[in-house]
Amino acid sequence: MRKAITRFLELESASGLLLIAAGIIAMSINNSPLSYLYSGLLDVPVAVQFGALKIAKPLLLWINDGLMAVFFLLIGLEVKREVLEGQLKEPAQLVLPGAAAIGGMLVPALIYWAFNKDNPGALGGWAIPMATDIAFALGVLALLGKRVPVSLKLFLMTLAIIDDLGAIVVIALFYSTELSSLSLILAALCISALILMNRLGVSKLSPYLVIGTILWICVLKSGVHATLAGVILALTIPLRPGNGEASPLLTLEHALHPWVAFAILPIFAFANAGVQLNELTLQSFTHPVPLGIAAGLLLGKALGVFGFTWLVIKVGLAKLPEGANWGQVLGLSVICGIGFTMSLFVGSLAFIPEVSAYAGMDRVGILTGSILAAIIGSLIFYLSSRKAA
């Protein structure tokens, strides 16, 4: 278990640094004479057709709907493993990160609502500042080196997993469009087949992946966001088959992790972080949408995570992570305001490009809030660790 956790943290930390590089490259290209190549690449039409079935989308949506489904598949695998055998198995271990995660979701959403409560068209972005990008956050912690206690890394990892669960529920409930009954029925049949294979003890991955692909197509056509197919597929893959074979879940998780960490997430960041700086004005930062997102990430996450952590510890339901002090917890709470990947993803659902008047505004708020959270959180953590030493 310790080797698995260490490997996870190392991968996520390295991926976070790669995410930073991908975002910088995207912004550099899109603010250069080559910007037409950036937008042209993302607008390239890509179509796949089998008989009457046709899926035609620009490259950007293939990344957001297709590649991110693989990312959510990995999240689902990690959540199932943690619930059955890991950090989420023991209720006592869930109290502190669970409370912190709830606070870190509620307070940012409330802050965004406070900024935009008088604008019904903008209220759809309330979930954007709820997310924490674990890869980016662990990448920032990696820069702080040995000053970060392992207990705080595990606290962040568990908090982020619960945070991801919350994001999955929010996407399923609040970001579905007009529903197709036929596609939902076909998706239900695929889910039934996956559950039946699990109950029958099927341990080969290929049947799950084939039906999972069909499920993704059905969910894509149903009006429910296609990435949820990845989560559903993950929950049906066996962790410990009864025939003594290698774990299908762990096999798939270990196979996917490097691809997600070093390819899918950086590609997503590159495709979604290309803000054109020459179009920014003072209103780009002071408009209630980007301001609400930035305030939600920077202040909301810090207040929610730290406040709920302090409350749970003070009432005696949990203890401060071993080897950590309150200053480090505050720094970590601010670092949780790095939304980036998941915030950009939710933003693409809340404000659909070329449909919503607020499309693109969310990126300014996400990047501003995430960058400030990374810098301020790191500084607080550094000073608290230095003082403790």
C-alpha positions as CSV (number, residue, x, y, z in Angstrom):
1,M,0.0,0.0,0.0
2,R,2.8,2.4,0.9
3,K,4.5,1.8,-2.5
4,A,1.2,2.4,-4.3
5,I,0.6,5.7,-2.4
6,T,4.2,6.8,-3.1
7,R,3.9,6.0,-6.8
8,F,0.6,7.9,-6.9
9,L,2.1,11.0,-5.3
10,E,5.1,11.0,-7.5
11,L,3.0,10.6,-10.7
12,E,0.6,13.3,-9.7
13,S,3.4,15.7,-8.6
14,A,5.2,15.3,-11.9
15,S,1.9,15.6,-13.8
16,G,1.2,18.9,-12.0
17,L,4.4,20.4,-13.2
18,L,3.6,19.2,-16.7
19,L,0.2,20.9,-16.5
20,I,1.8,24.2,-15.6
21,A,4.1,23.9,-18.7
22,A,1.1,22.9,-21.0
23,G,-0.9,25.9,-19.8
24,I,2.1,28.3,-20.3
25,I,2.7,26.9,-23.8
26,A,-1.0,27.3,-24.8
27,M,-1.1,30.9,-23.6
28,S,2.2,31.6,-25.3
29,I,1.1,30.3,-28.7
30,N,-2.4,31.9,-28.5
31,N,-0.8,35.3,-27.8
32,S,1.7,35.1,-30.6
33,P,1.4,35.5,-34.4
34,L,0.7,31.7,-34.4
35,S,-2.6,32.1,-32.6
36,Y,-4.5,31.2,-35.7
37,L,-2.9,27.8,-35.6
38,Y,-4.0,27.2,-32.0
39,S,-7.6,28.1,-32.7
40,G,-7.6,26.3,-36.0
41,L,-6.2,23.1,-34.5
42,L,-9.0,23.0,-31.8
43,D,-11.7,23.7,-34.4
44,V,-10.6,20.9,-36.8
45,P,-13.7,18.7,-37.4
46,V,-13.3,15.0,-36.5
47,A,-16.0,12.5,-37.5
48,V,-16.4,8.8,-36.8
49,Q,-19.2,6.9,-38.5
50,F,-20.4,3.3,-38.4
51,G,-23.4,3.0,-40.7
52,A,-26.1,5.3,-39.5
53,L,-24.3,6.1,-36.3
54,K,-22.1,9.2,-36.7
55,I,-20.2,11.2,-34.1
56,A,-18.9,14.5,-35.5
57,K,-17.3,17.1,-33.2
58,P,-14.4,19.6,-33.4
59,L,-11.2,18.4,-31.9
60,L,-11.7,20.4,-28.7
61,L,-14.9,18.5,-27.9
62,W,-13.2,15.1,-28.6
63,I,-10.7,16.1,-26.0
64,N,-13.3,17.3,-23.5
65,D,-15.8,14.5,-24.0
66,G,-13.5,11.7,-25.1
67,L,-10.2,12.0,-23.4
68,M,-11.7,13.3,-20.2
69,A,-13.9,10.2,-20.0
70,V,-10.7,8.2,-19.6
71,F,-9.7,10.7,-16.9
72,F,-13.0,10.1,-15.1
73,L,-12.5,6.3,-15.6
74,L,-9.3,6.6,-13.7
75,I,-11.0,8.7,-10.9
76,G,-13.7,6.0,-10.6
77,L,-11.1,3.3,-10.3
78,E,-9.2,5.2,-7.6
79,V,-12.4,5.9,-5.7
80,K,-13.5,2.3,-5.8
81,R,-10.1,1.1,-4.6
82,E,-9.9,3.6,-1.8
83,V,-13.4,2.8,-0.6
84,L,-12.7,-1.0,-0.6
85,E,-9.1,-1.1,0.6
86,G,-7.7,2.4,1.1
87,Q,-8.1,5.7,2.8
88,L,-11.9,5.8,2.4
89,K,-12.4,2.3,4.0
90,E,-12.3,3.4,7.6
91,P,-14.9,5.9,8.7
92,A,-12.6,7.4,11.2
93,Q,-10.1,8.3,8.5
94,L,-12.8,10.1,6.5
95,V,-13.9,12.6,9.1
96,L,-11.2,15.2,8.7
97,P,-10.7,15.2,4.9
98,G,-14.4,14.6,4.4
99,A,-15.3,17.7,6.4
100,A,-12.6,19.7,4.7
101,A,-13.8,18.6,1.3
102,I,-17.4,19.6,2.1
103,G,-16.3,23.0,3.3
104,G,-14.1,23.4,0.3
105,M,-17.1,22.8,-2.0
106,L,-19.8,24.7,-0.2
107,V,-18.0,28.0,0.6
108,P,-16.6,28.6,-2.9
109,A,-20.1,27.9,-4.4
110,L,-21.7,30.4,-2.0
111,I,-19.1,33.1,-2.7
112,Y,-19.7,32.7,-6.5
113,W,-23.5,32.9,-5.8
114,A,-23.0,36.0,-3.8
115,F,-21.2,37.7,-6.7
116,N,-23.8,36.6,-9.4
117,K,-27.1,36.1,-7.5
118,D,-28.7,38.9,-9.5
119,N,-27.7,37.4,-12.9
120,P,-29.6,34.2,-13.8
121,G,-27.5,33.6,-16.9
122,A,-24.3,33.6,-14.8
123,L,-25.5,31.4,-12.0
124,G,-24.8,28.2,-14.0
125,G,-21.1,28.7,-13.1
126,W,-21.6,28.1,-9.4
127,A,-19.8,24.8,-9.4
128,I,-16.7,26.1,-11.2
129,P,-14.7,27.1,-8.0
130,M,-15.7,24.0,-6.1
131,A,-12.9,21.8,-7.6
132,T,-9.4,21.1,-6.5
133,D,-6.8,20.0,-9.1
134,I,-4.9,17.3,-7.2
135,A,-2.2,17.0,-9.9
136,F,-1.5,20.7,-9.9
137,A,-1.7,21.0,-6.1
138,L,0.7,18.0,-5.5
139,G,3.0,19.6,-8.1
140,V,3.1,22.8,-6.0
141,L,3.8,20.7,-2.9
142,A,6.6,18.9,-4.7
143,L,8.3,22.3,-5.2
144,L,8.3,22.7,-1.4
145,G,10.2,19.4,-1.0
146,K,10.7,17.8,2.4
147,R,8.9,20.6,4.2
148,V,5.6,18.8,3.5
149,P,4.7,16.1,5.9
150,V,3.5,12.9,4.3
151,S,0.4,13.1,6.5
152,L,-0.6,16.3,4.8
153,K,0.0,14.8,1.3
154,L,-2.4,11.9,2.2
155,F,-4.8,14.4,3.7
156,L,-4.8,16.4,0.4
157,M,-5.1,13.2,-1.7
158,T,-8.1,11.9,0.3
159,L,-9.7,15.4,0.3
160,A,-9.3,15.6,-3.5
161,I,-10.8,12.2,-4.1
162,I,-13.9,13.2,-2.1
163,D,-13.9,16.5,-4.0
164,D,-13.9,14.6,-7.3
165,L,-16.8,12.5,-6.1
166,G,-18.7,15.7,-5.4
167,A,-17.8,17.0,-8.9
168,I,-19.1,13.8,-10.4
169,V,-22.4,14.2,-8.6
170,V,-22.7,17.8,-9.6
171,I,-22.0,17.1,-13.3
172,A,-24.6,14.3,-13.3
173,L,-27.3,16.3,-11.6
174,F,-26.8,19.9,-12.9
175,Y,-25.0,19.7,-16.2
176,S,-27.1,17.4,-18.3
177,T,-28.9,18.8,-21.4
178,E,-32.1,17.6,-23.2
179,L,-32.3,13.8,-22.6
180,S,-32.8,11.1,-25.2
181,S,-35.0,8.3,-24.0
182,L,-33.7,5.7,-26.5
183,S,-30.0,6.5,-25.7
184,L,-30.8,6.3,-21.9
185,I,-32.4,2.9,-22.4
186,L,-29.4,1.6,-24.4
187,A,-27.1,3.0,-21.7
188,A,-29.1,1.2,-19.0
189,L,-28.7,-2.1,-20.9
190,C,-25.0,-1.6,-21.1
191,I,-24.8,-0.9,-17.4
192,S,-26.9,-4.0,-16.7
193,A,-24.5,-6.1,-18.8
194,L,-21.5,-4.6,-16.9
195,I,-23.0,-5.4,-13.6
196,L,-24.0,-8.9,-14.7
197,M,-20.4,-9.6,-15.8
198,N,-19.1,-8.4,-12.5
199,R,-21.6,-10.7,-10.6
200,L,-20.6,-13.6,-12.8
201,G,-17.0,-13.1,-11.9
202,V,-15.7,-12.1,-15.4
203,S,-12.1,-10.9,-14.8
204,K,-11.0,-10.2,-18.4
205,L,-10.8,-6.5,-19.0
206,S,-11.6,-6.6,-22.8
207,P,-15.3,-7.3,-22.4
208,Y,-15.7,-4.4,-19.9
209,L,-13.8,-2.0,-22.2
210,V,-15.9,-3.0,-25.3
211,I,-19.2,-2.5,-23.5
212,G,-17.8,0.6,-21.8
213,T,-17.1,2.1,-25.2
214,I,-20.6,1.4,-26.3
215,L,-21.8,2.9,-23.0
216,W,-19.8,6.1,-23.7
217,I,-21.5,6.5,-27.1
218,C,-24.9,5.9,-25.6
219,V,-24.3,8.4,-22.8
220,L,-22.8,10.9,-25.3
221,K,-26.0,10.7,-27.3
222,S,-28.3,10.8,-24.3
223,G,-27.8,14.3,-23.1
224,V,-26.0,13.3,-19.9
225,H,-22.3,14.2,-20.0
226,A,-20.3,11.5,-21.6
227,T,-17.5,11.5,-19.0
228,L,-19.9,9.9,-16.5
229,A,-19.7,6.7,-18.6
230,G,-16.1,6.4,-17.4
231,V,-17.1,6.5,-13.7
232,I,-19.9,4.0,-14.2
233,L,-17.5,1.6,-16.1
234,A,-14.9,1.9,-13.3
235,L,-17.4,1.0,-10.6
236,T,-18.3,-2.3,-12.3
237,I,-14.7,-3.5,-12.8
238,P,-13.8,-6.1,-10.1
239,L,-11.1,-5.3,-7.6
240,R,-10.5,-8.8,-6.3
241,P,-11.8,-11.6,-8.7
242,G,-12.6,-14.8,-6.9
243,N,-10.5,-17.0,-9.3
244,G,-7.2,-15.8,-7.9
245,E,-6.2,-13.9,-11.0
246,A,-4.6,-10.5,-11.0
247,S,-6.9,-7.6,-10.1
248,P,-8.5,-6.2,-13.2
249,L,-9.1,-2.9,-11.4
250,L,-5.5,-2.5,-10.3
251,T,-4.2,-3.6,-13.7
252,L,-6.2,-1.0,-15.5
253,E,-5.5,1.7,-13.0
254,H,-1.7,1.2,-13.2
255,A,-2.0,1.1,-17.0
256,L,-4.0,4.3,-17.3
257,H,-2.3,6.4,-14.7
258,P,0.8,7.4,-16.7
259,W,-1.3,8.1,-19.8
260,V,-3.7,10.3,-17.9
261,A,-0.9,12.0,-15.9
262,F,1.5,12.7,-18.8
263,A,-0.8,12.8,-21.9
264,I,-4.5,13.3,-21.3
265,L,-4.3,16.0,-18.6
266,P,-1.6,18.1,-20.3
267,I,-3.5,17.9,-23.6
268,F,-6.7,19.0,-21.9
269,A,-4.8,21.9,-20.2
270,F,-3.2,22.9,-23.5
271,A,-6.6,22.9,-25.3
272,N,-8.5,24.9,-22.6
273,A,-6.0,27.3,-21.0
274,G,-5.1,29.4,-24.0
275,V,-6.4,32.8,-22.8
276,Q,-5.7,35.7,-25.2
277,L,-4.1,38.3,-23.0
278,N,-4.4,41.1,-25.6
279,E,-8.2,40.9,-25.2
280,L,-8.1,41.3,-21.5
281,T,-9.3,44.6,-19.9
282,L,-10.0,45.7,-16.3
283,Q,-13.5,44.4,-16.7
284,S,-12.2,41.0,-17.6
285,F,-11.1,40.7,-14.0
286,T,-13.8,42.7,-12.3
287,H,-16.8,41.2,-14.0
288,P,-18.9,39.2,-11.4
289,V,-18.3,35.9,-13.3
290,P,-14.4,35.8,-13.3
291,L,-14.3,37.7,-10.0
292,G,-16.7,35.2,-8.3
293,I,-14.7,32.3,-9.6
294,A,-11.3,33.8,-8.5
295,A,-12.7,34.7,-5.1
296,G,-14.3,31.3,-4.7
297,L,-11.0,29.5,-5.5
298,L,-8.7,31.8,-3.5
299,L,-10.9,32.8,-0.5
300,G,-13.7,30.2,-0.6
301,K,-11.4,27.2,-0.7
302,A,-9.2,28.6,2.1
303,L,-12.1,29.5,4.3
304,G,-14.0,26.3,3.6
305,V,-11.1,23.8,4.0
306,F,-9.4,25.5,6.9
307,G,-12.6,26.4,8.7
308,F,-14.2,23.0,8.6
309,T,-10.8,21.4,9.5
310,W,-10.5,23.7,12.5
311,L,-14.1,23.0,13.6
312,V,-13.8,19.2,13.4
313,I,-10.5,19.2,15.3
314,K,-11.7,21.6,18.0
315,V,-14.8,19.6,18.7
316,G,-12.7,16.5,19.1
317,L,-13.8,14.4,16.1
318,A,-10.3,14.3,14.6
319,K,-6.7,15.2,15.2
320,L,-4.3,17.5,13.3
321,P,-2.4,15.4,10.7
322,E,0.8,14.0,12.3
323,G,3.8,16.3,12.0
324,A,1.8,19.3,10.7
325,N,1.0,22.6,12.3
326,W,-1.9,25.0,11.8
327,G,0.1,27.3,9.5
328,Q,0.9,24.4,7.2
329,V,-2.8,23.4,7.2
330,L,-3.7,27.0,6.3
331,G,-1.2,27.0,3.4
332,L,-2.5,23.7,2.2
333,S,-6.1,25.1,2.4
334,V,-5.1,28.0,0.1
335,I,-3.3,25.6,-2.3
336,C,-6.6,23.7,-2.5
337,G,-7.8,26.7,-4.4
338,I,-5.9,25.6,-7.5
339,G,-8.9,24.5,-9.5
340,F,-7.4,24.4,-13.0
341,T,-8.2,21.1,-14.8
342,M,-11.6,20.3,-13.1
343,S,-12.6,23.9,-12.9
344,L,-11.9,24.4,-16.7
345,F,-13.9,21.2,-17.4
346,V,-16.9,22.3,-15.4
347,G,-16.6,25.8,-16.9
348,S,-16.8,24.2,-20.4
349,L,-20.1,22.6,-19.3
350,A,-21.5,25.7,-17.6
351,F,-20.7,28.2,-20.3
352,I,-20.7,26.5,-23.6
353,P,-18.5,28.2,-26.3
354,E,-20.4,30.1,-28.9
355,V,-23.6,29.6,-26.9
356,S,-23.1,31.3,-23.6
357,A,-22.3,35.0,-23.4
358,Y,-19.9,34.1,-20.5
359,A,-17.9,31.5,-22.3
360,G,-14.2,32.3,-21.9
361,M,-14.7,34.6,-18.9
362,D,-14.4,31.6,-16.6
363,R,-10.9,30.9,-17.8
364,V,-9.7,34.3,-16.6
365,G,-11.2,33.7,-13.2
366,I,-9.9,30.1,-13.0
367,L,-6.3,31.0,-14.0
368,T,-6.2,34.1,-11.8
369,G,-7.6,32.3,-8.7
370,S,-5.4,29.2,-9.3
371,I,-2.2,31.1,-9.8
372,L,-2.8,33.3,-6.7
373,A,-3.7,30.3,-4.7
374,A,-0.5,28.5,-5.7
375,I,1.7,31.5,-4.9
376,I,0.1,32.6,-1.7
377,G,-0.5,29.0,-0.4
378,S,3.1,28.1,-1.1
379,L,4.4,31.2,0.7
380,I,2.2,30.5,3.8
381,F,3.3,26.9,3.8
382,Y,7.0,27.8,3.4
383,L,7.0,30.4,6.2
384,S,5.0,28.0,8.5
385,S,7.4,25.2,7.8
386,R,10.5,27.4,8.3
387,K,9.1,28.7,11.6
388,A,8.4,25.1,12.8
389,A,11.9,24.0,11.9
